[in-house]
Structure formats: structure tokens, C-alpha cells
Amino acid sequence: MRKGLSEEVIEEALRNYDAPGMCLAAAEKKMRSLSGTPETKKKKLITFLRNRGFDWSTIRETVEKLTSDE
């Protein structure tokens, strides 16, 4: 609102915001470029997602989902 967006635009954007889905998509893409031990990959992935602004619970669920296979 401080940036001049109307309340309707803000509500629509938040209604369509899928944090877990967006986090998973970003993590899957990043995983392809990570190298090192599984623990190193996990730490790098957490840092990457945290820097993208995802909340900790979403990051934890996503990382557990992707690293449980390794």
C-alpha cells in the first residue's frame, strides 16, 4: 500500500501466492547446480532459499523433501 498499490491488487497477489510451490521449484532448480557432500548441498540450499525470502518452515519442509532421497 505504501508503494501505491490498491488493496484489490495486493489481495489478488497474496491469494495466488503459493510459497511451498515456489520454494520447491526454486530448490529443485538450484539442486541441479550444487556439488559437494549431501550435508554441504543441504546447507547451500538452505542459504539460497533463505536469501530468496522464504520462511523457515517452508524451507525446512522443502529441504527435507528433496534431501530425503539422498
mmCIF file of the N, C-alpha and C atoms, coordinates in Angstrom:
data_MODEL
# 
_entry.id   MODEL 
# 
loop_
_atom_site.group_PDB 
_atom_site.id 
_atom_site.type_symbol 
_atom_site.label_atom_id 
_atom_site.label_alt_id 
_atom_site.label_comp_id 
_atom_site.label_asym_id 
_atom_site.label_entity_id 
_atom_site.label_seq_id 
_atom_site.pdbx_PDB_ins_code 
_atom_site.Cartn_x 
_atom_site.Cartn_y 
_atom_site.Cartn_z 
_atom_site.occupancy 
_atom_site.B_iso_or_equiv 
_atom_site.pdbx_formal_charge 
_atom_site.auth_seq_id 
_atom_site.auth_comp_id 
_atom_site.auth_asym_id 
_atom_site.auth_atom_id 
_atom_site.pdbx_PDB_model_num 
ATOM 1   N N  . MET A 1 1  ? 0.826  -1.184  0.000   1.00 0.00 ? 1  MET A N  1 
ATOM 2   C CA . MET A 1 1  ? 0.000  0.000   0.000   1.00 0.00 ? 1  MET A CA 1 
ATOM 3   C C  . MET A 1 1  ? 0.877  1.258   0.000   1.00 0.00 ? 1  MET A C  1 
ATOM 4   N N  . ARG A 1 2  ? 2.001  1.177   0.724   1.00 0.00 ? 2  ARG A N  1 
ATOM 5   C CA . ARG A 1 2  ? 2.906  2.325   0.764   1.00 0.00 ? 2  ARG A CA 1 
ATOM 6   C C  . ARG A 1 2  ? 3.516  2.608   -0.600  1.00 0.00 ? 2  ARG A C  1 
ATOM 7   N N  . LYS A 1 3  ? 3.558  1.613   -1.449  1.00 0.00 ? 3  LYS A N  1 
ATOM 8   C CA . LYS A 1 3  ? 4.123  1.771   -2.785  1.00 0.00 ? 3  LYS A CA 1 
ATOM 9   C C  . LYS A 1 3  ? 3.074  2.206   -3.801  1.00 0.00 ? 3  LYS A C  1 
ATOM 10  N N  . GLY A 1 4  ? 1.847  2.414   -3.356  1.00 0.00 ? 4  GLY A N  1 
ATOM 11  C CA . GLY A 1 4  ? 0.816  2.918   -4.238  1.00 0.00 ? 4  GLY A CA 1 
ATOM 12  C C  . GLY A 1 4  ? -0.073 1.868   -4.878  1.00 0.00 ? 4  GLY A C  1 
ATOM 13  N N  . LEU A 1 5  ? 0.042  0.615   -4.443  1.00 0.00 ? 5  LEU A N  1 
ATOM 14  C CA . LEU A 1 5  ? -0.817 -0.436  -4.982  1.00 0.00 ? 5  LEU A CA 1 
ATOM 15  C C  . LEU A 1 5  ? -2.168 -0.422  -4.282  1.00 0.00 ? 5  LEU A C  1 
ATOM 16  N N  . SER A 1 6  ? -3.187 -0.712  -5.040  1.00 0.00 ? 6  SER A N  1 
ATOM 17  C CA . SER A 1 6  ? -4.520 -0.746  -4.443  1.00 0.00 ? 6  SER A CA 1 
ATOM 18  C C  . SER A 1 6  ? -4.688 -2.015  -3.611  1.00 0.00 ? 6  SER A C  1 
ATOM 19  N N  . GLU A 1 7  ? -5.620 -1.979  -2.717  1.00 0.00 ? 7  GLU A N  1 
ATOM 20  C CA . GLU A 1 7  ? -5.871 -3.113  -1.840  1.00 0.00 ? 7  GLU A CA 1 
ATOM 21  C C  . GLU A 1 7  ? -6.306 -4.349  -2.634  1.00 0.00 ? 7  GLU A C  1 
ATOM 22  N N  . GLU A 1 8  ? -7.057 -4.155  -3.709  1.00 0.00 ? 8  GLU A N  1 
ATOM 23  C CA . GLU A 1 8  ? -7.508 -5.268  -4.545  1.00 0.00 ? 8  GLU A CA 1 
ATOM 24  C C  . GLU A 1 8  ? -6.325 -5.982  -5.202  1.00 0.00 ? 8  GLU A C  1 
ATOM 25  N N  . VAL A 1 9  ? -5.367 -5.216  -5.677  1.00 0.00 ? 9  VAL A N  1 
ATOM 26  C CA . VAL A 1 9  ? -4.180 -5.794  -6.326  1.00 0.00 ? 9  VAL A CA 1 
ATOM 27  C C  . VAL A 1 9  ? -3.372 -6.597  -5.317  1.00 0.00 ? 9  VAL A C  1 
ATOM 28  N N  . ILE A 1 10 ? -3.219 -6.059  -4.133  1.00 0.00 ? 10 ILE A N  1 
ATOM 29  C CA . ILE A 1 10 ? -2.471 -6.744  -3.078  1.00 0.00 ? 10 ILE A CA 1 
ATOM 30  C C  . ILE A 1 10 ? -3.155 -8.046  -2.691  1.00 0.00 ? 10 ILE A C  1 
ATOM 31  N N  . GLU A 1 11 ? -4.459 -7.994  -2.492  1.00 0.00 ? 11 GLU A N  1 
ATOM 32  C CA . GLU A 1 11 ? -5.206 -9.198  -2.123  1.00 0.00 ? 11 GLU A CA 1 
ATOM 33  C C  . GLU A 1 11 ? -5.126 -10.263 -3.197  1.00 0.00 ? 11 GLU A C  1 
ATOM 34  N N  . GLU A 1 12 ? -5.206 -9.876  -4.452  1.00 0.00 ? 12 GLU A N  1 
ATOM 35  C CA . GLU A 1 12 ? -5.114 -10.826 -5.563  1.00 0.00 ? 12 GLU A CA 1 
ATOM 36  C C  . GLU A 1 12 ? -3.735 -11.479 -5.605  1.00 0.00 ? 12 GLU A C  1 
ATOM 37  N N  . ALA A 1 13 ? -2.700 -10.700 -5.413  1.00 0.00 ? 13 ALA A N  1 
ATOM 38  C CA . ALA A 1 13 ? -1.343 -11.235 -5.421  1.00 0.00 ? 13 ALA A CA 1 
ATOM 39  C C  . ALA A 1 13 ? -1.138 -12.226 -4.282  1.00 0.00 ? 13 ALA A C  1 
ATOM 40  N N  . LEU A 1 14 ? -1.636 -11.900 -3.111  1.00 0.00 ? 14 LEU A N  1 
ATOM 41  C CA . LEU A 1 14 ? -1.494 -12.793 -1.966  1.00 0.00 ? 14 LEU A CA 1 
ATOM 42  C C  . LEU A 1 14 ? -2.348 -14.047 -2.102  1.00 0.00 ? 14 LEU A C  1 
ATOM 43  N N  . ARG A 1 15 ? -3.473 -13.931 -2.758  1.00 0.00 ? 15 ARG A N  1 
ATOM 44  C CA . ARG A 1 15 ? -4.348 -15.090 -2.964  1.00 0.00 ? 15 ARG A CA 1 
ATOM 45  C C  . ARG A 1 15 ? -3.672 -16.108 -3.887  1.00 0.00 ? 15 ARG A C  1 
ATOM 46  N N  . ASN A 1 16 ? -2.912 -15.640 -4.847  1.00 0.00 ? 16 ASN A N  1 
ATOM 47  C CA . ASN A 1 16 ? -2.241 -16.524 -5.800  1.00 0.00 ? 16 ASN A CA 1 
ATOM 48  C C  . ASN A 1 16 ? -0.849 -16.945 -5.353  1.00 0.00 ? 16 ASN A C  1 
ATOM 49  N N  . TYR A 1 17 ? -0.385 -16.484 -4.209  1.00 0.00 ? 17 TYR A N  1 
ATOM 50  C CA . TYR A 1 17 ? 0.964  -16.781 -3.732  1.00 0.00 ? 17 TYR A CA 1 
ATOM 51  C C  . TYR A 1 17 ? 1.017  -18.189 -3.148  1.00 0.00 ? 17 TYR A C  1 
ATOM 52  N N  . ASP A 1 18 ? 1.829  -19.019 -3.745  1.00 0.00 ? 18 ASP A N  1 
ATOM 53  C CA . ASP A 1 18 ? 1.996  -20.403 -3.306  1.00 0.00 ? 18 ASP A CA 1 
ATOM 54  C C  . ASP A 1 18 ? 3.431  -20.585 -2.847  1.00 0.00 ? 18 ASP A C  1 
ATOM 55  N N  . ALA A 1 19 ? 3.710  -20.218 -1.601  1.00 0.00 ? 19 ALA A N  1 
ATOM 56  C CA . ALA A 1 19 ? 5.074  -20.264 -1.075  1.00 0.00 ? 19 ALA A CA 1 
ATOM 57  C C  . ALA A 1 19 ? 5.694  -21.656 -1.166  1.00 0.00 ? 19 ALA A C  1 
ATOM 58  N N  . PRO A 1 20 ? 5.004  -22.717 -0.726  1.00 0.00 ? 20 PRO A N  1 
ATOM 59  C CA . PRO A 1 20 ? 5.625  -24.046 -0.820  1.00 0.00 ? 20 PRO A CA 1 
ATOM 60  C C  . PRO A 1 20 ? 5.945  -24.448 -2.262  1.00 0.00 ? 20 PRO A C  1 
ATOM 61  N N  . GLY A 1 21 ? 5.058  -24.156 -3.174  1.00 0.00 ? 21 GLY A N  1 
ATOM 62  C CA . GLY A 1 21 ? 5.296  -24.499 -4.575  1.00 0.00 ? 21 GLY A CA 1 
ATOM 63  C C  . GLY A 1 21 ? 6.440  -23.720 -5.181  1.00 0.00 ? 21 GLY A C  1 
ATOM 64  N N  . MET A 1 22 ? 6.492  -22.430 -4.876  1.00 0.00 ? 22 MET A N  1 
ATOM 65  C CA . MET A 1 22 ? 7.570  -21.596 -5.396  1.00 0.00 ? 22 MET A CA 1 
ATOM 66  C C  . MET A 1 22 ? 8.913  -21.988 -4.779  1.00 0.00 ? 22 MET A C  1 
ATOM 67  N N  . CYS A 1 23 ? 8.907  -22.309 -3.515  1.00 0.00 ? 23 CYS A N  1 
ATOM 68  C CA . CYS A 1 23 ? 10.119 -22.723 -2.823  1.00 0.00 ? 23 CYS A CA 1 
ATOM 69  C C  . CYS A 1 23 ? 10.640 -24.035 -3.405  1.00 0.00 ? 23 CYS A C  1 
ATOM 70  N N  . LEU A 1 24 ? 9.753  -24.978 -3.627  1.00 0.00 ? 24 LEU A N  1 
ATOM 71  C CA . LEU A 1 24 ? 10.139 -26.264 -4.198  1.00 0.00 ? 24 LEU A CA 1 
ATOM 72  C C  . LEU A 1 24 ? 10.703 -26.100 -5.605  1.00 0.00 ? 24 LEU A C  1 
ATOM 73  N N  . ALA A 1 25 ? 10.076 -25.287 -6.416  1.00 0.00 ? 25 ALA A N  1 
ATOM 74  C CA . ALA A 1 25 ? 10.561 -25.064 -7.782  1.00 0.00 ? 25 ALA A CA 1 
ATOM 75  C C  . ALA A 1 25 ? 11.956 -24.440 -7.767  1.00 0.00 ? 25 ALA A C  1 
ATOM 76  N N  . ALA A 1 26 ? 12.160 -23.455 -6.909  1.00 0.00 ? 26 ALA A N  1 
ATOM 77  C CA . ALA A 1 26 ? 13.469 -22.803 -6.810  1.00 0.00 ? 26 ALA A CA 1 
ATOM 78  C C  . ALA A 1 26 ? 14.522 -23.783 -6.302  1.00 0.00 ? 26 ALA A C  1 
ATOM 79  N N  . ALA A 1 27 ? 14.153 -24.597 -5.319  1.00 0.00 ? 27 ALA A N  1 
ATOM 80  C CA . ALA A 1 27 ? 15.087 -25.554 -4.744  1.00 0.00 ? 27 ALA A CA 1 
ATOM 81  C C  . ALA A 1 27 ? 15.468 -26.642 -5.744  1.00 0.00 ? 27 ALA A C  1 
ATOM 82  N N  . GLU A 1 28 ? 14.500 -27.143 -6.484  1.00 0.00 ? 28 GLU A N  1 
ATOM 83  C CA . GLU A 1 28 ? 14.793 -28.180 -7.480  1.00 0.00 ? 28 GLU A CA 1 
ATOM 84  C C  . GLU A 1 28 ? 15.749 -27.656 -8.546  1.00 0.00 ? 28 GLU A C  1 
ATOM 85  N N  . LYS A 1 29 ? 15.539 -26.435 -8.978  1.00 0.00 ? 29 LYS A N  1 
ATOM 86  C CA . LYS A 1 29 ? 16.417 -25.835 -9.983  1.00 0.00 ? 29 LYS A CA 1 
ATOM 87  C C  . LYS A 1 29 ? 17.830 -25.654 -9.420  1.00 0.00 ? 29 LYS A C  1 
ATOM 88  N N  . LYS A 1 30 ? 17.924 -25.172 -8.191  1.00 0.00 ? 30 LYS A N  1 
ATOM 89  C CA . LYS A 1 30 ? 19.231 -24.932 -7.567  1.00 0.00 ? 30 LYS A CA 1 
ATOM 90  C C  . LYS A 1 30 ? 19.969 -26.238 -7.300  1.00 0.00 ? 30 LYS A C  1 
ATOM 91  N N  . MET A 1 31 ? 19.260 -27.292 -6.929  1.00 0.00 ? 31 MET A N  1 
ATOM 92  C CA . MET A 1 31 ? 19.893 -28.580 -6.624  1.00 0.00 ? 31 MET A CA 1 
ATOM 93  C C  . MET A 1 31 ? 20.711 -29.111 -7.795  1.00 0.00 ? 31 MET A C  1 
ATOM 94  N N  . ARG A 1 32 ? 20.266 -28.824 -9.009  1.00 0.00 ? 32 ARG A N  1 
ATOM 95  C CA . ARG A 1 32 ? 20.989 -29.319 -10.183 1.00 0.00 ? 32 ARG A CA 1 
ATOM 96  C C  . ARG A 1 32 ? 22.387 -28.722 -10.289 1.00 0.00 ? 32 ARG A C  1 
ATOM 97  N N  . SER A 1 33 ? 22.590 -27.541 -9.733  1.00 0.00 ? 33 SER A N  1 
ATOM 98  C CA . SER A 1 33 ? 23.885 -26.876 -9.860  1.00 0.00 ? 33 SER A CA 1 
ATOM 99  C C  . SER A 1 33 ? 24.772 -27.035 -8.623  1.00 0.00 ? 33 SER A C  1 
ATOM 100 N N  . LEU A 1 34 ? 24.266 -27.655 -7.580  1.00 0.00 ? 34 LEU A N  1 
ATOM 101 C CA . LEU A 1 34 ? 25.053 -27.807 -6.359  1.00 0.00 ? 34 LEU A CA 1 
ATOM 102 C C  . LEU A 1 34 ? 25.960 -29.024 -6.433  1.00 0.00 ? 34 LEU A C  1 
ATOM 103 N N  . SER A 1 35 ? 27.138 -28.875 -5.848  1.00 0.00 ? 35 SER A N  1 
ATOM 104 C CA . SER A 1 35 ? 28.065 -30.007 -5.786  1.00 0.00 ? 35 SER A CA 1 
ATOM 105 C C  . SER A 1 35 ? 28.559 -30.136 -4.355  1.00 0.00 ? 35 SER A C  1 
ATOM 106 N N  . GLY A 1 36 ? 29.213 -31.237 -4.077  1.00 0.00 ? 36 GLY A N  1 
ATOM 107 C CA . GLY A 1 36 ? 29.742 -31.474 -2.746  1.00 0.00 ? 36 GLY A CA 1 
ATOM 108 C C  . GLY A 1 36 ? 29.013 -32.598 -2.048  1.00 0.00 ? 36 GLY A C  1 
ATOM 109 N N  . THR A 1 37 ? 29.275 -32.721 -0.767  1.00 0.00 ? 37 THR A N  1 
ATOM 110 C CA . THR A 1 37 ? 28.653 -33.765 0.035   1.00 0.00 ? 37 THR A CA 1 
ATOM 111 C C  . THR A 1 37 ? 27.178 -33.431 0.243   1.00 0.00 ? 37 THR A C  1 
ATOM 112 N N  . PRO A 1 38 ? 26.383 -34.410 0.591   1.00 0.00 ? 38 PRO A N  1 
ATOM 113 C CA . PRO A 1 38 ? 24.960 -34.136 0.848   1.00 0.00 ? 38 PRO A CA 1 
ATOM 114 C C  . PRO A 1 38 ? 24.749 -33.055 1.915   1.00 0.00 ? 38 PRO A C  1 
ATOM 115 N N  . GLU A 1 39 ? 25.582 -33.053 2.952   1.00 0.00 ? 39 GLU A N  1 
ATOM 116 C CA . GLU A 1 39 ? 25.442 -32.043 4.006   1.00 0.00 ? 39 GLU A CA 1 
ATOM 117 C C  . GLU A 1 39 ? 25.772 -30.648 3.477   1.00 0.00 ? 39 GLU A C  1 
ATOM 118 N N  . THR A 1 40 ? 26.804 -30.551 2.639   1.00 0.00 ? 40 THR A N  1 
ATOM 119 C CA . THR A 1 40 ? 27.177 -29.268 2.037   1.00 0.00 ? 40 THR A CA 1 
ATOM 120 C C  . THR A 1 40 ? 26.069 -28.763 1.122   1.00 0.00 ? 40 THR A C  1 
ATOM 121 N N  . LYS A 1 41 ? 25.505 -29.655 0.319   1.00 0.00 ? 41 LYS A N  1 
ATOM 122 C CA . LYS A 1 41 ? 24.402 -29.276 -0.566  1.00 0.00 ? 41 LYS A CA 1 
ATOM 123 C C  . LYS A 1 41 ? 23.220 -28.748 0.237   1.00 0.00 ? 41 LYS A C  1 
ATOM 124 N N  . LYS A 1 42 ? 22.923 -29.427 1.337   1.00 0.00 ? 42 LYS A N  1 
ATOM 125 C CA . LYS A 1 42 ? 21.794 -29.040 2.178   1.00 0.00 ? 42 LYS A CA 1 
ATOM 126 C C  . LYS A 1 42 ? 22.002 -27.635 2.742   1.00 0.00 ? 42 LYS A C  1 
ATOM 127 N N  . LYS A 1 43 ? 23.192 -27.353 3.243   1.00 0.00 ? 43 LYS A N  1 
ATOM 128 C CA . LYS A 1 43 ? 23.493 -26.039 3.799   1.00 0.00 ? 43 LYS A CA 1 
ATOM 129 C C  . LYS A 1 43 ? 23.407 -24.954 2.732   1.00 0.00 ? 43 LYS A C  1 
ATOM 130 N N  . LYS A 1 44 ? 23.951 -25.233 1.555   1.00 0.00 ? 44 LYS A N  1 
ATOM 131 C CA . LYS A 1 44 ? 23.911 -24.257 0.467   1.00 0.00 ? 44 LYS A CA 1 
ATOM 132 C C  . LYS A 1 44 ? 22.476 -23.999 0.024   1.00 0.00 ? 44 LYS A C  1 
ATOM 133 N N  . LEU A 1 45 ? 21.675 -25.045 -0.027  1.00 0.00 ? 45 LEU A N  1 
ATOM 134 C CA . LEU A 1 45 ? 20.283 -24.911 -0.429  1.00 0.00 ? 45 LEU A CA 1 
ATOM 135 C C  . LEU A 1 45 ? 19.492 -24.087 0.582   1.00 0.00 ? 45 LEU A C  1 
ATOM 136 N N  . ILE A 1 46 ? 19.715 -24.332 1.858   1.00 0.00 ? 46 ILE A N  1 
ATOM 137 C CA . ILE A 1 46 ? 19.042 -23.565 2.903   1.00 0.00 ? 46 ILE A CA 1 
ATOM 138 C C  . ILE A 1 46 ? 19.410 -22.089 2.795   1.00 0.00 ? 46 ILE A C  1 
ATOM 139 N N  . THR A 1 47 ? 20.686 -21.810 2.615   1.00 0.00 ? 47 THR A N  1 
ATOM 140 C CA . THR A 1 47 ? 21.130 -20.426 2.468   1.00 0.00 ? 47 THR A CA 1 
ATOM 141 C C  . THR A 1 47 ? 20.492 -19.770 1.252   1.00 0.00 ? 47 THR A C  1 
ATOM 142 N N  . PHE A 1 48 ? 20.475 -20.487 0.136   1.00 0.00 ? 48 PHE A N  1 
ATOM 143 C CA . PHE A 1 48 ? 19.882 -19.967 -1.095  1.00 0.00 ? 48 PHE A CA 1 
ATOM 144 C C  . PHE A 1 48 ? 18.415 -19.610 -0.887  1.00 0.00 ? 48 PHE A C  1 
ATOM 145 N N  . LEU A 1 49 ? 17.652 -20.512 -0.289  1.00 0.00 ? 49 LEU A N  1 
ATOM 146 C CA . LEU A 1 49 ? 16.217 -20.277 -0.089  1.00 0.00 ? 49 LEU A CA 1 
ATOM 147 C C  . LEU A 1 49 ? 15.958 -19.171 0.928   1.00 0.00 ? 49 LEU A C  1 
ATOM 148 N N  . ARG A 1 50 ? 16.779 -19.118 1.971   1.00 0.00 ? 50 ARG A N  1 
ATOM 149 C CA . ARG A 1 50 ? 16.632 -18.063 2.971   1.00 0.00 ? 50 ARG A CA 1 
ATOM 150 C C  . ARG A 1 50 ? 16.896 -16.691 2.339   1.00 0.00 ? 50 ARG A C  1 
ATOM 151 N N  . ASN A 1 51 ? 17.890 -16.631 1.463   1.00 0.00 ? 51 ASN A N  1 
ATOM 152 C CA . ASN A 1 51 ? 18.199 -15.368 0.781   1.00 0.00 ? 51 ASN A CA 1 
ATOM 153 C C  . ASN A 1 51 ? 17.103 -14.966 -0.204  1.00 0.00 ? 51 ASN A C  1 
ATOM 154 N N  . ARG A 1 52 ? 16.275 -15.914 -0.614  1.00 0.00 ? 52 ARG A N  1 
ATOM 155 C CA . ARG A 1 52 ? 15.154 -15.609 -1.509  1.00 0.00 ? 52 ARG A CA 1 
ATOM 156 C C  . ARG A 1 52 ? 13.912 -15.173 -0.741  1.00 0.00 ? 52 ARG A C  1 
ATOM 157 N N  . GLY A 1 53 ? 13.976 -15.214 0.602   1.00 0.00 ? 53 GLY A N  1 
ATOM 158 C CA . GLY A 1 53 ? 12.897 -14.676 1.414   1.00 0.00 ? 53 GLY A CA 1 
ATOM 159 C C  . GLY A 1 53 ? 11.851 -15.672 1.869   1.00 0.00 ? 53 GLY A C  1 
ATOM 160 N N  . PHE A 1 54 ? 12.096 -16.961 1.684   1.00 0.00 ? 54 PHE A N  1 
ATOM 161 C CA . PHE A 1 54 ? 11.135 -17.961 2.148   1.00 0.00 ? 54 PHE A CA 1 
ATOM 162 C C  . PHE A 1 54 ? 11.244 -18.116 3.659   1.00 0.00 ? 54 PHE A C  1 
ATOM 163 N N  . ASP A 1 55 ? 10.122 -18.427 4.307   1.00 0.00 ? 55 ASP A N  1 
ATOM 164 C CA . ASP A 1 55 ? 10.141 -18.593 5.760   1.00 0.00 ? 55 ASP A CA 1 
ATOM 165 C C  . ASP A 1 55 ? 10.729 -19.956 6.117   1.00 0.00 ? 55 ASP A C  1 
ATOM 166 N N  . TRP A 1 56 ? 11.176 -20.057 7.374   1.00 0.00 ? 56 TRP A N  1 
ATOM 167 C CA . TRP A 1 56 ? 11.908 -21.245 7.799   1.00 0.00 ? 56 TRP A CA 1 
ATOM 168 C C  . TRP A 1 56 ? 11.082 -22.523 7.682   1.00 0.00 ? 56 TRP A C  1 
ATOM 169 N N  . SER A 1 57 ? 9.829  -22.509 8.028   1.00 0.00 ? 57 SER A N  1 
ATOM 170 C CA . SER A 1 57 ? 9.040  -23.744 7.972   1.00 0.00 ? 57 SER A CA 1 
ATOM 171 C C  . SER A 1 57 ? 8.907  -24.251 6.533   1.00 0.00 ? 57 SER A C  1 
ATOM 172 N N  . THR A 1 58 ? 8.751  -23.342 5.594   1.00 0.00 ? 58 THR A N  1 
ATOM 173 C CA . THR A 1 58 ? 8.665  -23.733 4.185   1.00 0.00 ? 58 THR A CA 1 
ATOM 174 C C  . THR A 1 58 ? 9.999  -24.279 3.701   1.00 0.00 ? 58 THR A C  1 
ATOM 175 N N  . ILE A 1 59 ? 11.086 -23.637 4.100   1.00 0.00 ? 59 ILE A N  1 
ATOM 176 C CA . ILE A 1 59 ? 12.423 -24.096 3.714   1.00 0.00 ? 59 ILE A CA 1 
ATOM 177 C C  . ILE A 1 59 ? 12.675 -25.491 4.279   1.00 0.00 ? 59 ILE A C  1 
ATOM 178 N N  . ARG A 1 60 ? 12.374 -25.684 5.554   1.00 0.00 ? 60 ARG A N  1 
ATOM 179 C CA . ARG A 1 60 ? 12.623 -26.972 6.204   1.00 0.00 ? 60 ARG A CA 1 
ATOM 180 C C  . ARG A 1 60 ? 11.866 -28.099 5.506   1.00 0.00 ? 60 ARG A C  1 
ATOM 181 N N  . GLU A 1 61 ? 10.599 -27.885 5.217   1.00 0.00 ? 61 GLU A N  1 
ATOM 182 C CA . GLU A 1 61 ? 9.795  -28.905 4.543   1.00 0.00 ? 61 GLU A CA 1 
ATOM 183 C C  . GLU A 1 61 ? 10.342 -29.212 3.149   1.00 0.00 ? 61 GLU A C  1 
ATOM 184 N N  . THR A 1 62 ? 10.727 -28.181 2.435   1.00 0.00 ? 62 THR A N  1 
ATOM 185 C CA . THR A 1 62 ? 11.243 -28.356 1.070   1.00 0.00 ? 62 THR A CA 1 
ATOM 186 C C  . THR A 1 62 ? 12.563 -29.104 1.080   1.00 0.00 ? 62 THR A C  1 
ATOM 187 N N  . VAL A 1 63 ? 13.471 -28.705 1.951   1.00 0.00 ? 63 VAL A N  1 
ATOM 188 C CA . VAL A 1 63 ? 14.783 -29.346 2.025   1.00 0.00 ? 63 VAL A CA 1 
ATOM 189 C C  . VAL A 1 63 ? 14.658 -30.798 2.469   1.00 0.00 ? 63 VAL A C  1 
ATOM 190 N N  . GLU A 1 64 ? 13.786 -31.065 3.414   1.00 0.00 ? 64 GLU A N  1 
ATOM 191 C CA . GLU A 1 64 ? 13.568 -32.454 3.843   1.00 0.00 ? 64 GLU A CA 1 
ATOM 192 C C  . GLU A 1 64 ? 13.034 -33.297 2.686   1.00 0.00 ? 64 GLU A C  1 
ATOM 193 N N  . LYS A 1 65 ? 12.128 -32.731 1.930   1.00 0.00 ? 65 LYS A N  1 
ATOM 194 C CA . LYS A 1 65 ? 11.548 -33.450 0.790   1.00 0.00 ? 65 LYS A CA 1 
ATOM 195 C C  . LYS A 1 65 ? 12.610 -33.771 -0.256  1.00 0.00 ? 65 LYS A C  1 
ATOM 196 N N  . LEU A 1 66 ? 13.478 -32.823 -0.550  1.00 0.00 ? 66 LEU A N  1 
ATOM 197 C CA . LEU A 1 66 ? 14.471 -33.014 -1.607  1.00 0.00 ? 66 LEU A CA 1 
ATOM 198 C C  . LEU A 1 66 ? 15.679 -33.838 -1.154  1.00 0.00 ? 66 LEU A C  1 
ATOM 199 N N  . THR A 1 67 ? 16.049 -33.752 0.110   1.00 0.00 ? 67 THR A N  1 
ATOM 200 C CA . THR A 1 67 ? 17.243 -34.459 0.561   1.00 0.00 ? 67 THR A CA 1 
ATOM 201 C C  . THR A 1 67 ? 16.946 -35.822 1.170   1.00 0.00 ? 67 THR A C  1 
ATOM 202 N N  . SER A 1 68 ? 15.693 -36.165 1.341   1.00 0.00 ? 68 SER A N  1 
ATOM 203 C CA . SER A 1 68 ? 15.368 -37.470 1.919   1.00 0.00 ? 68 SER A CA 1 
ATOM 204 C C  . SER A 1 68 ? 15.723 -38.606 0.955   1.00 0.00 ? 68 SER A C  1 
ATOM 205 N N  . ASP A 1 69 ? 15.838 -38.304 -0.323  1.00 0.00 ? 69 ASP A N  1 
ATOM 206 C CA . ASP A 1 69 ? 16.172 -39.318 -1.316  1.00 0.00 ? 69 ASP A CA 1 
ATOM 207 C C  . ASP A 1 69 ? 17.654 -39.638 -1.361  1.00 0.00 ? 69 ASP A C  1 
ATOM 208 N N  . GLU A 1 70 ? 18.489 -38.731 -0.855  1.00 0.00 ? 70 GLU A N  1 
ATOM 209 C CA . GLU A 1 70 ? 19.941 -38.910 -0.970  1.00 0.00 ? 70 GLU A CA 1 
ATOM 210 C C  . GLU A 1 70 ? 20.481 -39.846 0.061   1.00 0.00 ? 70 GLU A C  1 
# 
